């Protein structure tokens, strides 16, 4: 049941999918727009989503008549919008002084941390690993997510404005590419996506 090797494997897979380190420019960008990101709230919301998906993901989606592919496409569209903002310097997610706390949930908790990729990965991991080991892997990743979210102010000062601008555009292009890949994989049948 409890297996250290499984926990390590799950943790590494989720770490690469969540890619919290790669999301630093996005988080800093959002922090500049809304003033403050509630690290605890974002981490907790992402954690609840991931644990919920671990135990009842497919059931929740089918309850609403939504397939995993539909969910992935919705996440891809949000990721695409964030990437476009970063590259073009436009503002799609308007900062609302009344709802600044909401930025901790959307787009940080979902889709950046617990996005379609993360949630579908959790569903996939269930076929290979014990649920308890996946749950521990999720918790370990959430600790790292919390540390990174708490450190964004310090990272912003260390990297500087020019460094952040460069990183923002680079990661914006990466985000657009990820969004297109998720969309292509889930929106079209295999034959259409491969050009057959």
Secondary structure, 3 states (H helix, E strand, C coil): CCCHHHHHHHHHHHHHHHCCCCCHHHHHHHHHHHCCCCHHHHHHHHHHHHHHHHHHHHHHHHHCCCCHHHHHHHHHHHHHHHHHHHHHCCCCCCCCHHHHHHHHHHHHHHHHHCCHHHHHHHHHHCCCCCHHHHHHHHHHHHHHHHHHHHCHHHHHHHHHHHHHHHHHHHHHHHHHHHHHHHHHHHHCCHHHHCCC
